[in-house]
């Protein structure tokens, strides 16, 4: 089988909205932001047309915990050198371990 540009290599399963993280995200966007996307192409188009809203929604959906707030989503879009979420300070280990979301959960096994 030869693959050509535009060929669908792996079709989206019928239950993707109920069984995938991106489906959970799309549902969250509907509930929390009143945004509805009928298909992946619509979601993609929004993600590149409205960078600030898209990346802020990712920040919010994944509950990024910042010890100081950001003053903008994308302060400088020049490439190279884009400046994302200026002012925010994060603790990577806090997010990698994730126990702040569920303090009763297991963090590490030595």
Buried (B, 14 or more C-beta within 10 A) or exposed (E): EEEEEEEEEEEEEEEEBEEEEEBEBBEBBEEEEEBEBEEEEEBEEBBEEEBEBBBBBEBEBEEEEEEEEBEBBBEEEEEEEEEBBEEBEEEEEEBEBEEEEEEEEEEEEE
